[in-house]
Amino acid sequence: MDLNTITEVVRQPSDRPGEDWHQGDAWLAGGTWLYSAEQPDLHRLIDLTALRWEPLVPTDDGLEISATCTIRDLHAFACPVDWTAGILLRASCEAFLSSFKVWNAATVGGNICMSLPAGPMITLTVALEARYELWAPDGSVRVVDALDFVTGEHRNILAPGEILRRVTVPAHALRRRTAHRRFSLTRLGRSTVFLIGTQRPGGTDLLLTVTAGTTRPVRIAFDTMPDARTLRQRIDDLPAGIWFADPNGTPGHRHHLTQHFAEEIRRELLAGDLA
Ligand SMILES: Cc1cc2nc3c(=O)[nH]c(=O)nc-3n(C[C@H](O)[C@H](O)[C@H](O)COP(=O)(O)OP(=O)(O)OC[C@H]3O[C@@H](n4cnc5c(N)ncnc54)[C@H](O)[C@@H]3O)c2cc1C
C-alpha cells in the first residue's frame, strides 16, 4: 500500500538509531505490517534492517536473536543437538499465516513489537524464557522478561522511540523437553490457540505457555506435574477478560481448546517421564 503521509525514509540510520527519534517516526523492519495498512500518524520510517545486525548468535549461554532476524533465517537455523527445544523454532515459524513476502521479509522483532495475540515469535520466546533487550532514545538500555512485554492486543511496554534490539534465549531453556499444540480454522490459517509446554530433562515440572487464545501471553508453572483437575482449575482461574475474540474463535471456544490441548501436553510430557 502507498503510505502517502510518509515524507522521508532513513535508509542508513546511525548505530544508535534512537538518538534522532521524533513523534511520527516508526522503525521499519520487514515492513509486512507497516505497508499493509494506512499509517496516517506516521511521517518518517527508519530502516532497522540497514544496521545489518548479526541475525543469530549461538553462545555457551544460549541463543541471541537480533530483532531484525527474518522468519526465514530463524527457520533455517540448525540448533546444536543438545538443544532439544530447538524444534520449537521451526514449529513457531510455521505457525505464521504467512505469504511468500511475510516468510522472507518479516522479522522476529517486528512480530514481537506488533504484539498480536497470534504472534508466534511471542509464543516461542515466552515459552523459552527469553529476555528482550530494549534501547531507549536517551541511550539507556533495559532488559525485560519476554512474559512482561506484551500487555494486550497490539499493546506492549515499549516507550515512544524505544527499540527492541535483541532476544536472548537461555541455554537451559533450549535443553528442556517440549510438547506443543496449535489450532487454526484452516490448515495454514492464523492461530486460534497456540500452547507450548516445557519440562526440565529428568524433571517433573511443567511450564505451560498459553497464547493466541488470550490477549496477552500467559505462563502457568508447576514444580511437579499437576493432575488433570488441578491443571484445568488453573486455566479456569484465569481472568475471564483474558480470552481473545476475533473471527478465528470466540472466547468460549478458545478457553475450551486451551483446556483440551493443555491436557494433551500434560499427558505427553508425563508419558515421556515414564518412558
Ligand atoms: C498475509 C499476512 C499474514 C500475517 N500473519 C500474521 C500472523 O499469523 N501472526 C502475526 O502475529 N502477524 C501476522 N501478520 C502481521 C505482520 O506481518 C507480522 O506480525 C510480522 O512479523 C511483522 O514483522 P515485520 O518485520 O514485517 O514488521 P514491520 O511491519 O516492519 O513493523 C511492525 C511494527 O513493529 C514496529 N517494529 C518493528 N521492529 C521493531 C523493533 N525492533 N523495535 C521496535 N519496534 C519495531 C514497527 O515500527 C511497526 O509498528 C501478517 C501480515 C500479513 C500481511
The ligand as an SDF file (V2000), in Angstrom:
LIG
                    3D

 53 58  0  0  0  0  0  0  0  0999 V2000
   -0.5130  -12.0310    4.8500 C   0  0  0  0  0  0  0  0  0  0  0  0
   -0.1300  -11.6310    6.2460 C   0  0  0  0  0  0  0  0  0  0  0  0
   -0.1660  -12.5920    7.2420 C   0  0  0  0  0  0  0  0  0  0  0  0
    0.2050  -12.2700    8.5740 C   0  0  0  0  0  0  0  0  0  0  0  0
    0.1260  -13.2450    9.5170 N   0  0  0  0  0  0  0  0  0  0  0  0
    0.4450  -12.9470   10.7990 C   0  0  0  0  0  0  0  0  0  0  0  0
    0.3580  -13.9290   11.8280 C   0  0  0  0  0  0  0  0  0  0  0  0
   -0.0280  -15.0820   11.6030 O   0  0  0  0  0  0  0  0  0  0  0  0
    0.6850  -13.5710   13.0840 N   0  0  0  0  0  0  0  0  0  0  0  0
    1.1280  -12.2910   13.3700 C   0  0  0  0  0  0  0  0  0  0  0  0
    1.4470  -12.0030   14.5270 O   0  0  0  0  0  0  0  0  0  0  0  0
    1.2150  -11.3460   12.4180 N   0  0  0  0  0  0  0  0  0  0  0  0
    0.8800  -11.6290   11.1620 C   0  0  0  0  0  0  0  0  0  0  0  0
    0.9530  -10.6550   10.2000 N   0  0  0  0  0  0  0  0  0  0  0  0
    1.3210   -9.2610   10.6190 C   0  0  0  0  0  0  0  0  0  0  0  0
    2.8390   -8.9320   10.4050 C   0  0  0  0  0  0  0  0  0  0  0  0
    3.1750   -9.1310    9.0750 O   0  0  0  0  0  0  0  0  0  0  0  0
    3.7450   -9.7900   11.2970 C   0  0  0  0  0  0  0  0  0  0  0  0
    3.4240   -9.5570   12.6550 O   0  0  0  0  0  0  0  0  0  0  0  0
    5.2450   -9.5430   11.0550 C   0  0  0  0  0  0  0  0  0  0  0  0
    6.0050  -10.4340   11.8520 O   0  0  0  0  0  0  0  0  0  0  0  0
    5.6890   -8.1380   11.3580 C   0  0  0  0  0  0  0  0  0  0  0  0
    7.0820   -8.0960   11.2000 O   0  0  0  0  0  0  0  0  0  0  0  0
    7.8020   -7.0270   10.2710 P   0  0  0  0  0  0  0  0  0  0  0  0
    9.2600   -7.2330   10.4330 O   0  0  0  0  0  0  0  0  0  0  0  0
    7.2970   -7.0600    8.8830 O   0  0  0  0  0  0  0  0  0  0  0  0
    7.3400   -5.6850   11.0000 O   0  0  0  0  0  0  0  0  0  0  0  0
    7.0450   -4.2320   10.3940 P   0  0  0  0  0  0  0  0  0  0  0  0
    5.8190   -4.2470    9.5550 O   0  0  0  0  0  0  0  0  0  0  0  0
    8.2870   -3.6310    9.7940 O   0  0  0  0  0  0  0  0  0  0  0  0
    6.7650   -3.4790   11.7870 O   0  0  0  0  0  0  0  0  0  0  0  0
    5.6640   -3.8160   12.5910 C   0  0  0  0  0  0  0  0  0  0  0  0
    5.5850   -2.8390   13.7850 C   0  0  0  0  0  0  0  0  0  0  0  0
    6.6240   -3.0960   14.7130 O   0  0  0  0  0  0  0  0  0  0  0  0
    7.4960   -1.9560   14.8420 C   0  0  0  0  0  0  0  0  0  0  0  0
    8.8510   -2.5080   14.9330 N   0  0  0  0  0  0  0  0  0  0  0  0
    9.4270   -3.3770   14.0630 C   0  0  0  0  0  0  0  0  0  0  0  0
   10.6310   -3.7650   14.5220 N   0  0  0  0  0  0  0  0  0  0  0  0
   10.8370   -3.1100   15.7000 C   0  0  0  0  0  0  0  0  0  0  0  0
   11.8850   -3.1050   16.6580 C   0  0  0  0  0  0  0  0  0  0  0  0
   12.9930   -3.8630   16.5080 N   0  0  0  0  0  0  0  0  0  0  0  0
   11.7600   -2.3210   17.7550 N   0  0  0  0  0  0  0  0  0  0  0  0
   10.6440   -1.5650   17.9440 C   0  0  0  0  0  0  0  0  0  0  0  0
    9.6050   -1.5440   17.0790 N   0  0  0  0  0  0  0  0  0  0  0  0
    9.6990   -2.3110   15.9610 C   0  0  0  0  0  0  0  0  0  0  0  0
    7.2520   -1.1210   13.6080 C   0  0  0  0  0  0  0  0  0  0  0  0
    7.5600    0.2460   13.8010 O   0  0  0  0  0  0  0  0  0  0  0  0
    5.7640   -1.3700   13.3690 C   0  0  0  0  0  0  0  0  0  0  0  0
    4.9980   -0.5880   14.2630 O   0  0  0  0  0  0  0  0  0  0  0  0
    0.6070  -10.9460    8.8830 C   0  0  0  0  0  0  0  0  0  0  0  0
    0.6640   -9.9750    7.8560 C   0  0  0  0  0  0  0  0  0  0  0  0
    0.2950  -10.3050    6.5630 C   0  0  0  0  0  0  0  0  0  0  0  0
    0.3690   -9.2240    5.5040 C   0  0  0  0  0  0  0  0  0  0  0  0
  1  2  1  0
  2  3  1  0
  2 52  2  0
  3  4  2  0
  4  5  1  0
  4 50  1  0
  5  6  2  0
  6  7  1  0
  6 13  1  0
  7  8  2  0
  7  9  1  0
  9 10  1  0
 10 11  2  0
 10 12  1  0
 12 13  2  0
 13 14  1  0
 14 15  1  0
 14 50  1  0
 15 16  1  0
 16 17  1  0
 16 18  1  0
 18 19  1  0
 18 20  1  0
 20 21  1  0
 20 22  1  0
 22 23  1  0
 23 24  1  0
 24 25  2  0
 24 26  1  0
 24 27  1  0
 27 28  1  0
 28 29  2  0
 28 30  1  0
 28 31  1  0
 31 32  1  0
 32 33  1  0
 33 34  1  0
 33 48  1  0
 34 35  1  0
 35 36  1  0
 35 46  1  0
 36 37  1  0
 36 45  1  0
 37 38  2  0
 38 39  1  0
 39 40  1  0
 39 45  2  0
 40 41  1  0
 40 42  2  0
 42 43  1  0
 43 44  2  0
 44 45  1  0
 46 47  1  0
 46 48  1  0
 48 49  1  0
 50 51  2  0
 51 52  1  0
 52 53  1  0
M  END
$$$$
